[in-house]
Amino acid sequence: MSDGKQDIARREDVRPAPALLPAVDIVEDETGITLTADMPGVPKEKLTVRMDGQNLSIEGEIALETPEGMEPSYAEIRSPAYRRSFSLSRDLDPSKIDAQFKDGVLRLRIPKAEHAQPRKITVSVD
């Protein structure tokens, strides 16, 4: 039989560590959206972009470098990670996401699904 304290401890272990919310801009045009996220200090190998159903998650771990044997005497970055999630519209096609990462800026191009894109209808003359 378990006591309530052990159950609470297990639930607390499952909680994600605190993270910073990266600043994000989202621009839409006729063919899709472009999402730009500022993630300074994140190296490419510590960046994760993931889709789960219609949910898009971006995560990155900040590479804080402290010389060996030294401890910071003052630090404003308490959470060395970024994390942000978005629910994508069904009008977008997550299977065709184009991701680019340069100078701490993540750029995702998410096209609209074929059924949601504008199309020209040809009119015939009889």
C-alpha positions as CSV (number, residue, x, y, z in Angstrom):
1,M,0.0,0.0,0.0
2,S,1.4,3.4,-0.9
3,D,1.1,6.5,1.1
4,G,0.2,9.9,-0.5
5,K,3.8,11.2,0.0
6,Q,5.3,8.7,-2.4
7,D,2.6,9.4,-5.0
8,I,3.3,13.1,-4.8
9,A,7.0,12.6,-5.1
10,R,6.6,10.5,-8.2
11,R,4.3,13.1,-9.8
12,E,6.9,15.9,-9.0
13,D,9.6,13.8,-10.7
14,V,7.6,13.7,-13.9
15,R,7.2,17.5,-14.1
16,P,9.5,19.1,-16.7
17,A,12.2,21.4,-15.4
18,P,11.5,25.1,-15.6
19,A,12.2,26.6,-18.9
20,L,12.3,30.0,-20.6
21,L,9.7,30.8,-23.3
22,P,11.5,31.8,-26.5
23,A,10.3,35.0,-28.2
24,V,8.3,33.9,-31.3
25,D,7.0,35.6,-34.4
26,I,4.5,33.9,-36.7
27,V,3.7,35.3,-40.1
28,E,1.0,33.8,-42.4
29,D,0.8,34.1,-46.2
30,E,-1.3,32.3,-48.8
31,T,0.8,29.2,-48.8
32,G,1.6,28.7,-45.1
33,I,3.1,30.1,-42.0
34,T,6.7,31.0,-41.0
35,L,7.5,30.7,-37.3
36,T,10.7,32.4,-36.1
37,A,11.9,31.7,-32.5
38,D,14.8,33.4,-30.8
39,M,16.9,30.9,-28.8
40,P,20.2,32.5,-28.1
41,G,22.9,30.3,-26.5
42,V,21.5,27.1,-27.9
43,P,23.8,25.0,-30.0
44,K,22.3,23.0,-32.9
45,E,23.0,19.7,-31.3
46,K,20.9,20.7,-28.2
47,L,17.9,21.8,-30.3
48,T,14.8,19.6,-30.7
49,V,11.8,20.2,-32.9
50,R,9.1,17.6,-32.6
51,M,5.6,16.9,-33.9
52,D,3.1,14.9,-31.9
53,G,-0.2,14.7,-33.7
54,Q,-1.0,18.4,-34.4
55,N,1.2,19.6,-31.5
56,L,4.6,21.3,-32.4
57,S,7.2,21.5,-29.7
58,I,10.5,23.3,-29.8
59,E,13.1,22.8,-27.1
60,G,16.7,23.9,-26.7
61,E,19.3,23.6,-24.0
62,I,21.5,26.6,-23.4
63,A,25.2,25.9,-23.3
64,L,26.4,27.9,-20.4
65,E,30.2,27.7,-20.2
66,T,31.9,28.2,-16.8
67,P,35.6,27.7,-16.6
68,E,36.6,24.5,-14.8
69,G,36.8,24.8,-11.1
70,M,34.8,28.0,-11.0
71,E,31.3,28.7,-9.8
72,P,29.3,31.8,-11.0
73,S,28.9,34.4,-8.3
74,Y,26.0,36.0,-10.1
75,A,23.7,34.5,-12.7
76,E,20.5,35.8,-14.3
77,I,19.8,32.7,-16.4
78,R,18.4,30.3,-13.9
79,S,16.7,27.9,-16.4
80,P,19.3,26.8,-19.0
81,A,16.6,25.7,-21.4
82,Y,13.9,27.0,-23.8
83,R,10.6,25.2,-24.3
84,R,7.5,26.2,-26.3
85,S,4.5,24.3,-27.7
86,F,1.9,25.1,-30.4
87,S,-1.3,23.5,-31.6
88,L,-1.2,23.6,-35.4
89,S,-4.3,24.1,-37.5
90,R,-5.4,21.1,-39.6
91,D,-5.0,23.4,-42.6
92,L,-1.2,23.1,-42.1
93,D,0.8,20.2,-43.4
94,P,3.3,19.2,-40.6
95,S,4.9,16.5,-42.8
96,K,6.5,19.2,-45.0
97,I,8.0,21.4,-42.3
98,D,11.3,23.0,-43.3
99,A,13.5,23.9,-40.4
100,Q,16.6,26.2,-40.4
101,F,18.7,27.2,-37.4
102,K,21.3,30.0,-37.6
103,D,22.9,32.3,-35.0
104,G,20.4,31.3,-32.3
105,V,17.3,31.8,-34.5
106,L,15.1,28.9,-35.4
107,R,13.0,29.4,-38.6
108,L,10.2,26.9,-39.4
109,R,8.3,27.1,-42.7
110,I,5.0,25.2,-42.4
111,P,3.1,25.0,-45.6
112,K,-0.7,24.8,-45.8
113,A,-2.2,21.5,-46.8
114,E,-3.2,21.1,-50.4
115,H,-6.9,21.4,-49.6
116,A,-6.3,24.7,-47.7
117,Q,-4.3,26.4,-50.4
118,P,-5.9,28.8,-52.8
119,R,-6.3,27.4,-56.3
120,K,-7.3,28.9,-59.6
121,I,-10.3,27.4,-61.3
122,T,-10.2,27.3,-65.1
123,V,-13.5,28.4,-66.7
124,S,-14.2,27.0,-70.1
125,V,-16.2,28.7,-72.8
126,D,-18.9,26.7,-74.7
